[in-house]
Amino acid sequence: MGRDAGATGDEDGEVADEARPEAPGAAAGDRAAFAHPMEIEFARLLDFYHIPWLYEPTSFALNWAGDQVTEMFTPDFYLPDQDLYVELTTMRQRLVTRKHRKIRRLRELYPGINVRLLYRHDYLQLLATYGYGAVEIAALREEEIERILVSRDELAARVAALGEQISRDYADRSLLLIGVLKGITFFLADLARAISRPLALDYLAISRPARADPDAPDAVTAGTVRIVKDLDREIAGQHVLLIEDVVNTGLTLDFLLKELRSRGPASLAVCTLLDKADQRVVPVPLDYTGFTIPDEFVVGYGLDYRELHRNLPFICVLKREVYANAEPRTRNAE
């Protein structure tokens, strides 16, 4: 499907220009004049998974007559994060001999180039190769996902940056990281590895809001937040960094900060992976924030829906119909 014609460049007589969507999730055809509907489909798939791409960015000379280039080949896509050129085809395998010959020639002349010919059924295999196959493993159907909000690569880059910032801020101190279970599991593990200062880990768990039974004798206190799993160590005199997965209203975090301050730490700061700032009811200090996000129901990277999907390598938004009738305790809460 790529431009693979003659000496003047592609089959329209021009070398293809570089093109890229303005932002992840942008309509695939906004910035590129695709030659085939399959290319639009592939670009939308890449956008869905936040995989950066360039459309026909480079034409490679394959043959010459003296100093004159007589044959060129322009792969359809370049994926910079994977350093991979992708050529798409809708032809049956037995009909792509000419395209295979060109790719073999390209590899002979440019051995450092990584190029792959993809048939339609190869799409998901390619995604799985780069870590995006976990949706099937977690039994979350693609049609249940509204969009990918934060990609795997974006998570890794932001966690690394947070680790560097925290390491600078605590350059002369050791740290106690306290994780609020369970959504911080993956974030805390990755963040701890990104911090270069000496540190210790501890955990606590709190009760989550539940729908009260009006006929129950304890109905008045059914929604009261409380610690259900306390810390294993004393924090008096220690520099404490509280790690949250999501901060919404701030009510739970405000409760935790008051409780922890009463125990006499030398300092107390907060790091959250996600901040739903539009939902804030109580002002709370956030010293380190991974991403500020809209009020959406998100799963992945430790966040769950009915204890599922924590192991997704990205953070995605669930479609409303998936959780619309869920009990409050099964929805993203902080």
LINWO-V860163 format. One line per field, one symbol per residue. ss: DSSP state (A for helix, B for strand, O for the rest). phi: phi as a letter, one per 30 degrees, with the letter a starting at -180 (. if undefined). burial: 1 if it has 24 or more other ideal C-beta (glycine too) atoms within 12 Angstrom, else 0. Layout:
BEGIN
ss->???
phi->???
burial->???
END
This chain:
BEGIN
ss->OOBOOBOOOOOOOOOOOOOOOOOOOOOOOOOOOOOOAAAAAAAAAAAAOOOOOBBOOOOBBBBBBOOBBBBBBBOOBBBOOOOBBBBBOOOOAAAOAAAAAAAAAAAAAOOOOOBBBBOAAAAAAAAAAOOOOAAAAOOOOAAABBBBBBOAAAAAAAAAAAAAAAAAAOOOOOBBBBBBOOOOAAAAAAAAAAOOOOBBBBBBBBOOOOOOOOOOOOAAAOOOOOBBBOOOOOOOOOBBBBBBBBBOOOAAAAAAAAAAAOOOOOBBBBBBBBBOAAAOOOOOOOOBBBBBOOOOOBBBOOBOBOOBOOOOOOBBBBOAAAAOOOOAAAOOOO
phi->.ddbccddkcdcibddddbaddaejdedcdbbcddaeddddddddddechcdbbchdbccdcbbbiccdcbbbbedbbcddchbcbccbcddedcceddddddddedddbdddcbbccceddedddddecjccdedddicdeddcdadcbdedddddddddddddddddcdcbcbcccccdcddeddddddeddccddabbbbbbbdcebddddcddcedcdcddadcbcdcbdceiccccdccdbccdjddddddddddddciddabbbbbdbbcddcdccdbdcdbbdbcbddbdcbjhjdbbhiciddddbcbcddeddbecddedccebb
burial->1111110011000011001110011001000101110111011111111111111111111100000000111111111001011111110000000010011011000000101111100010011001110110010101011111111111110110011011100100001111111011111101110110101011110101000000000000000010000010001001111111111111111111101100101011111111110010000111111110100111111111100011111111110001100000011111
END
